[in-house]
Amino acid sequence: ADVAAAGVKWLESARLTDVVLDFSDVSKASSAAISVLFEWLRACHSLGIVVTSIALSAPLERLTSLAELDALIGSPNAEA
């Protein structure tokens, strides 16, 4: 929760127009990492920041596929 909140705070203050979310170094499949990703995606959407791409590690790709979340991650700028 602290990482998600810190990221949202940074997104709010950075005044970005676009961003790349890179989770490729996350070594273990973790629902916490996916929660952080979705919190940041919601923040980007509400702030009008375009998510250029999302990079996931192999373990996170497997987890998102099992949870059937890969379509949401594949279209990060669509409204959830």
N, C-alpha and C positions, 0 to 999 in steps of 0.2 A: 504494500500500500504506500509506503514511503517513497519508493522509486517511482511509482505511477504519479503520485502527487508532485514530486520534484520535477518530473518530465513535463507535466501539464503546466506547472508554474513557469518553467523555462520556455515552453512553446508560447505561452501568453506574453512573455516579455521580449522574445527574440524578434518579433515582427517579421517573420518569414513569409514568403509567398509559396514556397514548396519545400519539401523535406523527403529524405530517404530514411526509412526505418530499418536498421540493420541489426538483426538478431542472430546473425550467422555464427557468432562465437558462443552461443548458449549451448553447452555441452550435454545437458540432460533435458529430456522432455519434461516440461513443467507447465501445469495449468496456471501457475502464478505468472510465468513469462507471457503466456497468451492473454491473461487478464490485463497485464501492463500494456501489451500491444493494442488491445481493443480500447483501453482507456485513452491511449495516445491518439488512436484513430478517431475516437469521438471528439477529442479536443481539437484535432486538426480540422475535422468537419465543421465544428461550431465556430472556429476561428477563420475559416475560409482558406486554410492552408492545403495545398494540393500535395498528396502523397505520391511522389514520383515512382517509388518502388518500395517493396518490402522484401528483405532478404531474411530467410529463415535457415537455421541449421537443419541437418538431416533429421535429428530427433524431433525438432519442433514441426517439421514438415509432416512426419509420420503422425504426430499427435493431432495436428489440425485436420489431416485427412481422415483419421479415425473418428474425430468429432464432427466431421462434415462441415468444417469451417473454411476449407480451402477456397470455396467460391467467394466468400466474403473477403478473404485476404487477397485473392486474385483481382478483385475490383475494389481497391481501397477507397476510392472516392465516391462510391455509390452510397446512397443513404441506407442505413441498416434498419 
